[in-house]
Amino acid sequence: MRVSIALGRLPGFDWSVLREERHFLFRRIADRHRAVLAVGELERVEAPDFDQFGRARDWYFATLPYEWDEAIHHKEEADPAPGTWFVPRFVVEWKNEEAWIHVRPSDEDGARQWAEKALVNTADEGSMPRIAWTLRCERERYLANVRRLLAHIQRGDIYEINYCTTRTATVPDLDPFQVFRTLLLHADAPFAAFARSDDGYVLCASPERFLAFDGRRVTGQPMKGTRPRSFESATDQRYKEELESDAKERSENIMALDVMRNDLSRIAASSTVEVEELCAVRSYPRVHQMVSTVSALIAEGRTPLDMLRAAFPMASMTGAPKVRAMELIREVEDGPRGMFSGSLGFLAPDGTGDFNVVIRSLLFNAGSGHLSLTTGSAITARCDAGQEFEECQVKALSVIDALHDDR
């Protein structure tokens, strides 16, 4: 059992206090006015432990790569990777403007001392170094791969596929704490995340939720359809209206929604899967996005982990039918996705939990200095390959430009 220490209203958080921590995971849940931070690692577990009501018995945090071997439903040569579940030393939780630390009683003094260092006023971020990126798949090869995928669509093998490309850089002196603070400030991503495991960092400015849990209720929000933002209000409004009325973007979104509805129905109580919102357009600091919302009740005897396994990887990052789309993704992309299009999330003892989609994210290895940024788009029969390439660039720039926001 844990005790909860109320910290009251907090002026800010000093991300640099995490430098000494080899394992941590921060998640923002903006639409619930909530954020959580797992600090340290008491133990790694194969899976969360649940009570008779399907609620987690402790705080469990997870890093689930795209190739999470417990969930994938395709051939063994997919190079599966393990998901990591861990019980943190303590959890900092923000709700609205209040904060708490959830900690084992034996560690209460240590948690209070840690909080005194971390929860303070913070200085303005310094200037960010410009990064020299190398695109791994140049435009002509990208177009050729799209033509290959379109041939599969025309044959009826698939209806839609999420095709992604990566840019890389070597930045041995990158400060991930400064970068994430800047990214969080300027991207204002509702489902942002910051995670470290030894030398590996994920700096995530995700606008997309995978699954949220509240007791037996589960909610998914597949996102498909993108337009850039503009500083000129009339142009910005035009981009938004174009997205709202774009038949191709709506069809992409609905296909992803249909896959998720099917995934959830495998674990849901009978007749509880419901579409709450269809093709809504939401505006973020650098892009407009189209989002649909589907919910269900988890069947008796099932748990949130069962639902995660059934719906993973998320439909918005695979395609339809999911299994064949994932096979083709392995054939055309440059390598395993790893944490990109995986998920970072948590399950709490109060029956809540939230898992994002790891997109608009920087993956950094502090040992090698290797930095990567992957973006993708949905390929359908109605797509224009050149426009899909440009959409990938828009999404990448939404991250890159956020690091150098001069506004």
C-alpha positions as CSV (number, residue, x, y, z in Angstrom):
1,M,0.0,0.0,0.0
2,R,1.0,3.6,-0.6
3,V,0.5,6.8,1.3
4,S,-0.5,10.0,-0.6
5,I,1.3,13.2,0.4
6,A,-0.5,16.4,-0.6
7,L,1.9,19.0,-2.0
8,G,-0.6,21.7,-2.7
9,R,-0.3,24.2,-5.5
10,L,3.0,24.1,-7.3
11,P,4.9,26.8,-9.1
12,G,6.6,24.5,-11.5
13,F,8.7,21.4,-12.1
14,D,12.5,21.2,-12.6
15,W,13.0,18.5,-15.2
16,S,16.8,18.5,-14.5
17,V,16.2,16.8,-11.1
18,L,15.5,13.6,-13.1
19,R,19.1,13.5,-14.4
20,E,20.0,11.2,-11.5
21,E,17.1,8.8,-12.3
22,R,17.9,5.9,-14.6
23,H,14.2,5.1,-15.0
24,F,11.3,7.5,-15.1
25,L,8.1,8.0,-17.2
26,F,6.0,11.2,-17.4
27,R,2.6,11.3,-19.0
28,R,0.3,14.3,-19.6
29,I,-3.4,13.8,-19.9
30,A,-4.5,17.3,-20.8
31,D,-8.2,16.7,-21.4
32,R,-8.5,15.3,-17.8
33,H,-6.3,18.2,-16.4
34,R,-4.0,15.5,-15.1
35,A,-0.4,14.4,-15.3
36,V,1.6,11.6,-13.7
37,L,5.3,11.0,-13.2
38,A,6.8,7.6,-12.2
39,V,10.2,8.1,-10.5
40,G,12.6,5.1,-10.1
41,E,11.8,1.5,-10.5
42,L,11.0,-0.8,-7.5
43,E,10.5,-3.8,-9.7
44,R,9.8,-4.9,-13.2
45,V,6.8,-7.2,-13.7
46,E,5.5,-9.3,-16.5
47,A,2.1,-7.8,-16.2
48,P,0.0,-5.7,-13.8
49,D,-1.8,-7.5,-10.9
50,F,-5.5,-6.8,-10.7
51,D,-8.1,-7.2,-8.0
52,Q,-11.5,-8.9,-8.4
53,F,-13.0,-5.6,-9.8
54,G,-10.3,-5.4,-12.6
55,R,-8.5,-2.5,-10.9
56,A,-4.7,-2.4,-10.6
57,R,-3.4,-3.3,-7.1
58,D,-0.6,-0.7,-7.4
59,W,0.7,1.9,-9.9
60,Y,2.0,0.2,-13.0
61,F,3.7,2.1,-15.8
62,A,4.5,0.6,-19.2
63,T,6.6,1.2,-22.3
64,L,5.1,-0.8,-25.1
65,P,7.1,-0.8,-28.4
66,Y,5.3,-1.2,-31.7
67,E,6.6,-4.8,-31.9
68,W,5.2,-5.7,-28.4
69,D,5.4,-9.5,-28.5
70,E,2.4,-10.1,-26.2
71,A,0.0,-8.3,-28.5
72,I,1.1,-8.8,-32.1
73,H,-0.9,-11.3,-34.2
74,H,1.4,-11.9,-37.1
75,K,4.4,-14.0,-38.1
76,E,7.3,-14.7,-35.7
77,E,9.8,-13.1,-38.1
78,A,8.3,-9.7,-37.1
79,D,11.2,-9.3,-34.6
80,P,9.0,-9.0,-31.6
81,A,10.1,-6.9,-28.6
82,P,9.1,-7.2,-25.0
83,G,6.9,-4.6,-23.3
84,T,8.2,-3.2,-20.0
85,W,5.9,-2.9,-17.0
86,F,7.3,-1.5,-13.8
87,V,6.3,-0.5,-10.4
88,P,7.8,2.9,-9.6
89,R,9.5,4.0,-6.4
90,F,7.0,6.8,-6.1
91,V,4.5,8.7,-8.3
92,V,4.0,12.4,-8.6
93,E,0.4,13.2,-9.7
94,W,-1.0,16.5,-10.8
95,K,-4.7,17.2,-10.9
96,N,-5.7,20.7,-12.0
97,E,-3.3,22.8,-10.0
98,E,-2.8,20.5,-7.0
99,A,-0.2,17.8,-6.7
100,W,0.5,14.6,-4.6
101,I,3.2,12.1,-4.2
102,H,2.1,8.4,-3.8
103,V,4.8,6.5,-2.0
104,R,5.4,3.4,0.1
105,P,5.4,4.4,3.8
106,S,9.0,3.4,4.4
107,D,10.1,5.9,1.7
108,E,8.0,8.9,2.8
109,D,10.9,11.0,4.0
110,G,12.9,10.4,0.8
111,A,10.0,11.3,-1.3
112,R,9.5,14.6,0.6
113,Q,13.2,15.5,0.2
114,W,13.0,14.7,-3.5
115,A,9.9,16.9,-4.0
116,E,11.6,19.9,-2.3
117,K,14.2,19.8,-5.1
118,A,11.9,19.1,-8.0
119,L,8.8,21.1,-7.5
120,V,10.2,24.6,-7.8
121,N,10.0,27.7,-10.0
122,T,12.0,27.1,-13.2
123,A,14.0,29.4,-15.3
124,D,13.4,30.1,-19.0
125,E,14.8,27.5,-21.3
126,G,18.0,28.3,-23.1
127,S,18.4,28.4,-26.9
128,M,18.2,25.1,-28.7
129,P,21.0,24.0,-31.1
130,R,20.0,23.4,-34.7
131,I,20.1,19.8,-35.7
132,A,21.4,18.5,-39.0
133,W,18.8,15.8,-40.0
134,T,19.3,13.1,-42.6
135,L,16.2,11.7,-44.3
136,R,16.6,7.9,-44.6
137,C,14.0,7.6,-47.4
138,E,14.4,10.3,-50.0
139,R,11.4,11.4,-52.0
140,E,11.8,9.2,-55.1
141,R,12.2,6.0,-53.1
142,Y,9.2,7.1,-50.9
143,L,7.1,7.5,-54.1
144,A,8.2,4.1,-55.4
145,N,7.3,2.5,-52.1
146,V,3.9,4.1,-52.2
147,R,3.3,2.8,-55.8
148,R,4.1,-0.6,-54.5
149,L,1.6,-0.3,-51.6
150,L,-1.0,1.1,-54.0
151,A,-0.6,-2.1,-56.1
152,H,-1.6,-4.1,-53.1
153,I,-4.6,-1.9,-52.5
154,Q,-5.7,-2.2,-56.1
155,R,-5.4,-6.0,-55.7
156,G,-7.6,-5.9,-52.6
157,D,-4.9,-7.1,-50.2
158,I,-5.4,-4.1,-48.0
159,Y,-7.6,-1.0,-47.9
160,E,-5.3,1.4,-46.0
161,I,-1.8,1.3,-44.6
162,N,0.2,3.6,-42.4
163,Y,3.6,4.1,-44.1
164,C,6.3,5.9,-42.1
165,T,9.8,7.3,-42.9
166,T,12.5,8.3,-40.5
167,R,15.1,11.1,-40.3
168,T,18.2,10.7,-38.1
169,A,21.0,12.8,-36.6
170,T,24.0,12.3,-34.3
171,V,23.9,14.8,-31.5
172,P,26.2,13.5,-28.7
173,D,25.8,16.7,-26.6
174,L,22.0,16.8,-26.8
175,D,20.4,17.6,-23.4
176,P,17.1,15.6,-23.4
177,F,15.8,17.5,-20.4
178,Q,16.2,20.9,-22.0
179,V,14.7,19.5,-25.2
180,F,11.7,18.0,-23.6
181,R,11.0,21.2,-21.6
182,T,11.1,23.2,-24.8
183,L,9.0,20.7,-26.7
184,L,6.3,20.5,-23.9
185,L,6.1,24.3,-23.7
186,H,5.8,25.1,-27.4
187,A,4.0,22.0,-28.8
188,D,1.5,21.9,-26.0
189,A,0.7,18.2,-26.8
190,P,-2.2,16.9,-24.9
191,F,-0.8,13.3,-24.5
192,A,2.9,14.2,-24.2
193,A,5.4,11.8,-22.5
194,F,9.0,11.8,-21.4
195,A,10.6,8.5,-20.6
196,R,14.0,7.1,-19.8
197,S,15.4,3.7,-19.4
198,D,19.1,3.8,-18.9
199,D,20.6,5.5,-22.0
200,G,17.3,5.4,-24.0
201,Y,15.0,8.4,-24.0
202,V,11.6,9.1,-25.6
203,L,10.6,12.7,-25.9
204,C,7.0,12.6,-27.1
205,A,4.7,15.5,-28.2
206,S,1.8,13.2,-29.0
207,P,-1.6,14.7,-29.9
208,E,-3.1,11.2,-29.9
209,R,-4.6,9.0,-27.3
210,F,-4.6,5.2,-27.7
211,L,-6.8,4.0,-24.9
212,A,-8.1,5.5,-21.6
213,F,-9.5,3.6,-18.7
214,D,-12.0,4.6,-16.0
215,G,-13.2,1.6,-14.1
216,R,-14.8,-0.8,-16.7
217,R,-15.1,1.9,-19.3
218,V,-12.5,2.1,-22.1
219,T,-12.2,4.9,-24.6
220,G,-10.2,5.0,-27.8
221,Q,-9.5,8.0,-30.1
222,P,-8.0,7.1,-33.4
223,M,-6.5,10.1,-35.2
224,K,-6.3,10.3,-39.0
225,G,-6.2,13.5,-41.1
226,T,-3.8,16.4,-40.8
227,R,-3.5,20.0,-42.0
228,P,-0.8,22.6,-41.0
229,R,-1.6,25.6,-39.0
230,S,-1.1,29.2,-40.3
231,F,-0.3,32.4,-38.5
232,E,-2.8,34.1,-40.8
233,S,-6.2,33.5,-39.4
234,A,-8.2,33.3,-42.7
235,T,-5.7,30.8,-44.1
236,D,-5.7,28.8,-40.9
237,Q,-9.5,28.6,-40.9
238,R,-9.4,27.5,-44.6
239,Y,-7.0,24.7,-43.7
240,K,-9.4,23.6,-40.9
241,E,-12.4,23.6,-43.1
242,E,-10.6,21.7,-45.9
243,L,-9.8,19.0,-43.4
244,E,-13.4,18.8,-42.1
245,S,-14.8,18.3,-45.6
246,D,-12.0,16.2,-47.2
247,A,-13.6,12.9,-48.2
248,K,-10.3,11.1,-48.4
249,E,-9.3,12.1,-44.9
250,R,-12.7,11.2,-43.5
251,S,-12.5,7.7,-45.1
252,E,-9.0,7.2,-43.6
253,N,-10.3,8.1,-40.2
254,I,-13.4,6.0,-40.4
255,M,-11.4,2.9,-41.5
256,A,-9.1,3.3,-38.5
257,L,-12.1,3.8,-36.3
258,D,-13.7,0.6,-37.7
259,V,-10.6,-1.4,-36.9
260,M,-10.5,-0.1,-33.4
261,R,-14.3,-0.8,-32.9
262,N,-13.6,-4.4,-34.0
263,D,-10.6,-4.7,-31.7
264,L,-12.5,-3.4,-28.7
265,S,-15.5,-5.6,-29.4
266,R,-13.4,-8.7,-28.7
267,I,-13.0,-7.8,-25.0
268,A,-16.1,-5.6,-24.5
269,A,-19.3,-6.5,-22.8
270,S,-22.0,-7.3,-25.4
271,S,-23.6,-4.3,-27.2
272,T,-21.5,-1.7,-25.4
273,V,-19.2,-0.5,-28.2
274,E,-20.3,3.0,-29.1
275,V,-19.0,5.8,-31.4
276,E,-19.2,9.0,-29.4
277,E,-17.6,11.3,-31.9
278,L,-17.0,11.0,-35.7
279,C,-14.3,12.8,-37.6
280,A,-14.1,15.8,-35.3
281,V,-11.3,18.3,-36.1
282,R,-9.1,19.5,-33.3
283,S,-6.6,22.3,-33.5
284,Y,-3.2,22.1,-31.9
285,P,-0.4,24.7,-31.9
286,R,1.1,23.4,-35.2
287,V,-1.4,21.2,-36.9
288,H,-5.2,20.5,-37.3
289,Q,-6.1,16.8,-36.7
290,M,-9.2,14.7,-37.3
291,V,-10.2,12.5,-34.4
292,S,-12.9,10.0,-33.7
293,T,-13.9,8.6,-30.3
294,V,-15.2,5.1,-29.5
295,S,-16.0,3.7,-26.1
296,A,-17.0,0.4,-24.6
297,L,-17.4,-1.5,-21.3
298,I,-14.9,-4.2,-20.5
299,A,-16.5,-7.6,-20.1
300,E,-16.8,-9.2,-16.7
301,G,-13.7,-11.3,-16.0
302,R,-11.6,-9.2,-18.3
303,T,-9.0,-6.5,-17.5
304,P,-7.6,-3.4,-19.0
305,L,-4.5,-5.5,-20.0
306,D,-6.8,-7.8,-22.1
307,M,-8.1,-4.7,-23.9
308,L,-4.6,-3.3,-24.5
309,R,-3.5,-6.6,-26.0
310,A,-6.6,-6.9,-28.2
311,A,-6.2,-3.4,-29.7
312,F,-2.4,-3.2,-30.0
313,P,-0.8,-1.9,-32.2
314,M,-3.3,0.9,-32.6
315,A,-5.3,0.9,-35.8
316,S,-4.3,4.5,-36.8
317,M,-0.7,3.3,-37.1
318,T,-1.2,0.0,-38.9
319,G,-4.0,-0.1,-41.5
320,A,-6.8,-2.4,-42.6
321,P,-6.9,-5.3,-42.5
322,K,-4.4,-4.9,-39.7
323,V,-2.4,-8.1,-40.0
324,R,-1.7,-7.8,-43.7
325,A,-1.0,-4.1,-43.4
326,M,1.6,-4.9,-40.7
327,E,3.3,-7.5,-42.9
328,L,3.6,-4.9,-45.7
329,I,4.9,-2.3,-43.2
330,R,7.8,-4.7,-42.4
331,E,8.5,-5.1,-46.1
332,V,8.7,-1.4,-47.1
333,E,10.0,0.4,-44.0
334,D,13.6,0.7,-43.2
335,G,13.6,-1.3,-40.0
336,P,11.7,-2.0,-36.8
337,R,9.8,1.0,-35.4
338,G,10.7,0.3,-31.8
339,M,9.0,2.9,-29.5
340,F,7.6,4.9,-32.5
341,S,3.9,4.1,-32.8
342,G,4.1,2.1,-29.6
343,S,2.6,3.4,-26.4
344,L,3.6,5.0,-23.0
345,G,1.1,4.8,-20.2
346,F,0.0,3.7,-16.8
347,L,-2.7,2.0,-14.8
348,A,-3.6,3.4,-11.3
349,P,-5.1,1.8,-8.2
350,D,-8.2,4.0,-8.6
351,G,-9.2,2.2,-11.8
352,T,-8.0,4.8,-14.2
353,G,-5.3,4.7,-16.8
354,D,-4.1,6.3,-20.0
355,F,-2.0,5.1,-22.9
356,N,-0.9,7.4,-25.8
357,V,0.3,6.8,-29.3
358,V,4.0,7.5,-29.6
359,I,4.1,9.9,-32.5
360,R,5.7,13.4,-33.0
361,S,8.5,12.0,-30.9
362,L,12.2,12.1,-30.7
363,L,14.0,8.9,-29.8
364,F,17.4,9.5,-28.3
365,N,20.3,7.3,-27.2
366,A,22.6,9.1,-24.8
367,G,25.3,6.6,-25.2
368,S,25.7,6.9,-29.0
369,G,24.1,10.3,-29.5
370,H,21.7,8.8,-32.1
371,L,18.5,10.8,-32.5
372,S,15.6,9.8,-34.7
373,L,12.2,11.3,-35.7
374,T,9.7,9.2,-37.6
375,T,6.5,10.4,-39.3
376,G,3.9,8.7,-41.5
377,S,0.6,9.0,-43.2
378,A,-2.2,6.8,-44.4
379,I,-2.0,5.4,-47.9
380,T,-5.3,4.7,-49.6
381,A,-6.6,4.2,-53.1
382,R,-7.5,7.9,-53.3
383,C,-4.2,9.3,-52.1
384,D,-1.7,11.4,-54.0
385,A,1.8,10.0,-53.2
386,G,3.5,13.5,-53.4
387,Q,0.9,14.9,-51.0
388,E,1.5,12.0,-48.6
389,F,5.2,12.8,-48.7
390,E,4.5,16.4,-47.8
391,E,2.3,15.4,-45.0
392,C,5.1,13.5,-43.4
393,Q,7.3,16.6,-43.7
394,V,4.6,18.7,-42.0
395,K,4.3,16.3,-39.1
396,A,8.1,16.3,-38.7
397,L,8.3,20.1,-38.8
398,S,5.6,20.3,-36.1
399,V,8.3,18.8,-33.8
400,I,11.4,20.4,-35.2
401,D,9.9,23.9,-35.3
402,A,8.6,23.6,-31.7
403,L,12.2,23.4,-30.6
404,H,12.9,26.7,-32.1
405,D,9.7,28.7,-31.5
406,D,10.6,32.4,-31.6
407,R,7.0,33.6,-30.9
